[in-house]
Structures are given as structure tokens and as C-alpha cells.
Amino acid sequence: MTATLLDPLESDVAGIAELASESIVILDPAGIIRYWNPAAERLFGWPALAVCGTDGAQLSPAPADEANAWSQLLQEGAWEGRIRRRTRDGDVRVAKIRRYLRYDAAGTLRDVVEYARAEPEAPGPTGADDPVPDRSMAASWEIDVAPAADILARLAARAPGADTSERDELLHGLVNAARIVEVNDRTARLVGGNRGRALMAGQSVAAFWPVESRTILADLILDALADRGSRSVHRRLASDGILRDPLVTVWRAGDDRPDRLFVAVDGAADDDRSYLYLRASEARYRKLIHYMPVALWQVDASHMGKIYAELRSRGVTDFAAHLDDHPELVEFAAASVPVTDVNRCAIELVGGAGVQDLIRPVGYLFTESPDSLRRVMIGRFSGRKNYSEFMKIRALDGRLLDVRFSVTYPEPLLELDTTIFSLEDVTERLRIETELRQLQADFSHAARISTLGELTSSIAHEVNQPLAAIMTNAETSLRWLARDEPDIGKVAQLTTRIATSARRADDIVRRIRGMAVKQAPEPVPVALNDVVQESLLFVRHEIETRGIRVTTSYARSVPKIVGDRIQLQQVIVNLLINAAQAVETSSENEREIHVATAAGTESGAVLTLRDRGPGIAPEHLGQIFDGFFTTKAQGMGIGLAICRSIVAAHGGDVSASNHPDGGAEFRVELPPARPAP
Amino acid sequence: MPTVAIVDDDEAVREALGDLLMVSGLACECFEGAAEFLAARRVGQFDCLVTDIRMPGMSGIELIARLRNERAGLPVIVLSSVLDESTRSHALAIGACAWLTKPVTDEHLLGALAQAIASSGSGSKR
């Protein structure tokens, strides 16, 4: 639509317009003449010097006509027709002109280019009886009624005056069955949304023709088909919100194409939002999309929509299973669904040289993750509005990227068949997350080693007990065997004890190794009650030698949680040691720790650990989970900080309070295990 | 036959020690804690005591101190996995006649027992 003329006001080669045989005039948006070429001087008799800078409308002997033409131009973006213009010597010159709006890169109206030719003095016969004064401004259609042959036959067979409602139904059926062969730009603009002319071809006329006037169109089609002379038939319609008082003209294409008809619709656009406004709004929108900090792909999957509809009509409901049987459909989509537009961020993301590198079938987005495309297709088939997942893509320069891929599907009937992909590069985020997880694992490992350090003497004692028993039993056995009459029964008994003690030592070492070995957290479904019991084994000796009683109450219905067993043990061991230290100096009957499990709210699990020590100073309550906060001379202050970070990594929460009956109470809440996806 | 008292909270250790002493020609009686031993003993019943240090309730150190205060004259051998030097010297200072660490060889233990029983003077009750 934009004139490809080199702008004589800006171009170095202004000479081209200067030499043109056609009159070329450039007006600014206010209608002031800015350029007037020599051909215009010849046609209208005014030298450029006399008219540049003046209002072009003043040259018109009929300012009202000129104002109409101008407003139609601004609404539609182009105008074609006859104008009359006063010449320098007082005559009126009739000229046939074409006017186009031109926009700058930002989408704002820059100027109007007008091409004009002299109109022959005597209007030809066609001009006189032409019902459409500006035929080229009409919204025109070429339609094919061959698919409606049955309906046409039934309409022809009907007796006149029969049931009108049945006739109406047939007329609607006719428009419905008639297919679009081709439409012009104006039709596409007025009723086609953004689909463009190419996408309208082949579709039902009814999909684009206002429902109120479909029967009128059908009547006109019947009249035109009935007219042997191929003359045109026309009717004026009521304003339909698209055009004001439109005039519809229908005529047969010719005897060589008996099923083809031409339809022309004339009238001024009847939309408050003028074409200019829409253009500006679209330009703003495009600019917004273009500079959006999210990589966006516009994709035209309309032909897939048709395939899906066809599959559904054949009774396919389990599309995933269908794709398992027909993997070629995914390949077909990868190779045939075109990317129609991308924004700047998309080009940056995949590292192309320009838009043209990305405007090709979507397959290149899914080379690393073909299953993602499959899931995107299933999402559309199942009628979802959108779908999102994390996936990997191979950038055009070979980089492998982690992206969050989201797709917004077209909403049937509401919008154009445009699918939008948005890709967010999460490579860096994932890397940082991995580092943080590693750091957290390192940190909690360091804290476990430190905890084990605190427990060294307990651990040495625990391991040495079975070792001592083994050694003594072995030596005792040797003594029995060394006797003149070896007591085999006794030796067998001692050997059994050796085996038992060895197993016990092995269990202890295994448990400690679990805490000491550095390994990545491994989330598995675990029962909180089991973890509490294992943790108690760790500190059993520590607690017993301090004369502390531990009472437990295990709820039976504690839901399973998902977590790393060792890390959860670490939390409970830390809390137990903390509680043991709190009650250490208490009187004997107050040296007590109570551990309880329960089902939590929202089906999680809860552990409470209460001691009967002095409690937590109120001013410390807010800080005790902070790293390096400690009230103990030897403490590093990392035990509770680690507890909080581990619990948080498990999606849970740990809190501390003072129990109304004295002592501190720690509460750990963990979310329930989610069913595997 | 000299009689030895064994105090250890670990049953496997008690049983093993008991069997070793038995095959070596010593009588013995086992207790799972210091309090049980103190409650059950009679004057002159034992020629030697073998005790652990880290135990629930009364610790081995407390037990030694208690016996020293009573001037019980019972030789005490510590058999423990505690490696803490200050605890060891404290135990020896308050009257333990030997400090053995677990696990211990039979020679060491029996040697220490023989020495302790001999040094207790009475040798044997009978």
C-alpha cells in the first residue's frame, strides 16, 4: 500500500519524480501541498512555487467533495477517484487520481502521495451507467458456488410462495457452501481480520459475510445466475457496522466459468476507529511486541487446526495415543507450520542475523526436544488456552539453551488463527540455581561434619562397644579351643555373639558414613516417623550419658513426605542436640525432651520437639535461625541456620517458640509428597 | 577363686567379659550400671572392679570417687572407649589402678586384673 516512490523531498534522486509524466503531488497530513512535480504543473496549470505551502483543498471548486475524499483517504489508507481542481486560468480540470498514505518507521502518518491523470473530456459510456462510481474502491470478492450445487438445485425446484422459513434456511446454506476464490485487499482489511487474503481463499463465504445480509447476498447470487446476459444485479443494504449504506453488486464471471461470481461491496467504512487509527494502533502494538523483552514467535498453525478438527470428527479423542501411532504428524508439523513473525528479542535469543533467519518452519525450535512439540500439539488438540514447559533449544550459533517455552493457542472464533510462542532464556537462572543447590549441599555437609565432630566421643564409644565385645569373644573362643577338650558348644555361642556385634558395628558405621559422605541431596518419599527413629539412634548415647529422658509420640497417620533422608536426619539430630544442651543443666526430673509427629494442615507432616529447659530469651526468638547466631561459648551458630535452610529446601517451615508450660518448642512442617507426574 | 565385678551398660560387652574371665579361671558378676553395682555389693564380696566410664545415670568417674570416699579398698580397672586424657588422669588420680581402652586384648586385661588382685593385698578371701 505504501508508495514505493523515492521521496523527492528527501531523496538524492529527486529527478525521477521531476521527470515523471504523471502528476505527482505530496501533501502533508494537514492537506498542505509540499511537493508538486512538473507534470502537475502541466496538468493543473499552477507552478510548484505558487502552490507549495498552500492548502490543497482550496484548489477544489467543491470543497465538500474534497473533504469527503480526504476523510475516506484517512480512514482507508488509500483513495481512488475523480476530483475537480481549479486551474490557474480559472477553468476546472477533472482528473482521475490515486492517493496513498505513507507512514514513517514508527507507524505515524507522514504524508499523502497523489498521482493524477487527466480525465478524458467526455465521460465514456461505462462511466455513465456504472453503478459503482469508484469500482476500484469496492471490497470485491470472487466466489465459487459449485459446492452449493445441491442447494441451488433445491432452490430452483421450489414452488414460489412455499414456506419462507425453509427458503431462508436454504439461502443461508447457499452462502455457507459458497467458497471464496479470491478477495481484494479492501475485503481482507474490512472483514478478514489479520488473516490476509491468502488465508481467506478456500473458506466459506459465510465465515466472513455479516449474518444479517446473507439471505440478500444469496438472492443476488440467484438473480445473477439467472441472468443469461451476465448483467450485474445490485441492492443497497442497511449499514452493518462495517460499511455505511453499502451497495452490493453481483455478476457472473463468464460462461467459461459458470460457477464463479464476482461480488463488489461499496460504501464508506462505518467504523469510528478509522483505518488511520487502526493503522496507528497496530503500529504501536507491533512496536510494543517488537521491543518486548520476551522472545516472541508468531506461528500460523491454521492448517494443523483443520487436521485436528478432522481427527476429532473421525472420533479421535486420545491424541497422545494417536501421535504414538502417527509420529509422522509431529514431523509434518515441524516441517510445515511456518513462523510468520518474530520480535527483536527472539532474534537475540537464538542468535540469527535477522528476521529472515527465523521465518521458516518451526522445526528448528524443537531439534533438541522433539517431545516438546508433541506436547504443544496435544495441548492444542485438547483445547487448552496455553501450555508451558522447560526445554532445551539449539541456538542458530550452536549454543544449547535452557528456556521456558510457553505457547498461547488461538481462541476459536474469537481471533485470527495465530499461535504465539514465547521463549524465556533460563540458562543463567538454572546455572545459578544449580550453584545455590550445590552451595546449600556443601553448607549442610560442612554442618553435618561439624555435628559429627561434636558427637565424636559418642560415636567412638558406640563403635568401640561392639568392637570390644568382638575382640573379647574371639579371644575367649581361642582359649576354649586351646583346652585339652575344646568346648565346641561354647565356641559356637561366642562366634554367634561375634557375628551379632559385627553387624551392630557395621550398622553404626553405615549410619555415620551416610552423614559424613558428601552427596547430592536425593529426594525420595520418606516416612517422618522412620527418620525420627533413625535420628534418635545417632544421639541416643549422647542423651543417655547426660541422663536425659526422651519421650516420643508417633502419630500413625503421618503422610509421607518427599525429602533427602540424610538431610532430614540432620535437622532432627541438630534439634535434638540443641534440646539436650538446653536441658543439660536442669535438675534431673526436668531433663526431658518430648518428640512428637503429627499430620499437618494441608496434608503435610509436622514434627514438634519440646524441651523442659530454660526456653529461648524473647529477644532471641527472631534471630535463632540466623547463621552465626549463638548463645553458646563453643557454638558456631550454624546448626539451626542449617535446619532452616534444609527445611526451606524441602518446601517446609521451621519455627521456634516458648511453650506456655516452660521450655522451648521447635516445630517443623513439611509438605506432603506429590504424586509422581 | 577371685571374684570380679563388671559394670558396663552394654550387654554384649558384659557377656563377653564374663565369658573371658570364666575361661580364665575367675569368677565374675555383671552389672548394667553403677547404681545396680552399689546396691548389690557386700563387703569383701569382690576382689576387683572393671568399669566403663560413659554410662547413663552414674558415670564410672563418679563410681570411683564414691568408692574412694568410702575407703572401700576395692581395686578398680577402667575399661572404656573414652580417649580424653584429662578424664584418664583424673580417674588414675582418684584411685583407679589401671586405664584400659576398648577394645582391649585379653592379655592386657588379664594382666591388669592379676596385678590388681595381687596388689589388693588380701589376695583371696578364702
Chai-1 contact restraints between the chains, C-beta under 6 A:
chainA,res_idxA,chainB,res_idxB,connection_type,confidence,min_distance_angstrom,max_distance_angstrom,comment,restraint_id
A,A460,B,S81,contact,1.0,0.0,6.0,A-B,restraint_1
A,H461,B,R54,contact,1.0,0.0,6.0,A-B,restraint_2
A,H461,B,S81,contact,1.0,0.0,6.0,A-B,restraint_3
A,N464,B,S81,contact,1.0,0.0,6.0,A-B,restraint_4
A,N464,B,K102,contact,1.0,0.0,6.0,A-B,restraint_5
A,Q465,B,D10,contact,1.0,0.0,6.0,A-B,restraint_6
A,Q465,B,V13,contact,1.0,0.0,6.0,A-B,restraint_7
A,L467,B,P103,contact,1.0,0.0,6.0,A-B,restraint_8
A,A468,B,V13,contact,1.0,0.0,6.0,A-B,restraint_9
A,A468,B,K102,contact,1.0,0.0,6.0,A-B,restraint_10
A,A468,B,P103,contact,1.0,0.0,6.0,A-B,restraint_11
A,A469,B,A12,contact,1.0,0.0,6.0,A-B,restraint_12
A,A469,B,V13,contact,1.0,0.0,6.0,A-B,restraint_13
A,A469,B,A16,contact,1.0,0.0,6.0,A-B,restraint_14
A,M471,B,P103,contact,1.0,0.0,6.0,A-B,restraint_15
A,T472,B,A16,contact,1.0,0.0,6.0,A-B,restraint_16
A,T472,B,L17,contact,1.0,0.0,6.0,A-B,restraint_17
A,T472,B,L20,contact,1.0,0.0,6.0,A-B,restraint_18
A,N473,B,A16,contact,1.0,0.0,6.0,A-B,restraint_19
A,E475,B,D106,contact,1.0,0.0,6.0,A-B,restraint_20
A,T476,B,D19,contact,1.0,0.0,6.0,A-B,restraint_21
A,T476,B,L20,contact,1.0,0.0,6.0,A-B,restraint_22
A,T476,B,V23,contact,1.0,0.0,6.0,A-B,restraint_23
A,R479,B,V23,contact,1.0,0.0,6.0,A-B,restraint_24
A,W480,B,V23,contact,1.0,0.0,6.0,A-B,restraint_25
A,S501,B,A12,contact,1.0,0.0,6.0,A-B,restraint_26
A,E544,B,P56,contact,1.0,0.0,6.0,A-B,restraint_27
A,T545,B,R54,contact,1.0,0.0,6.0,A-B,restraint_28
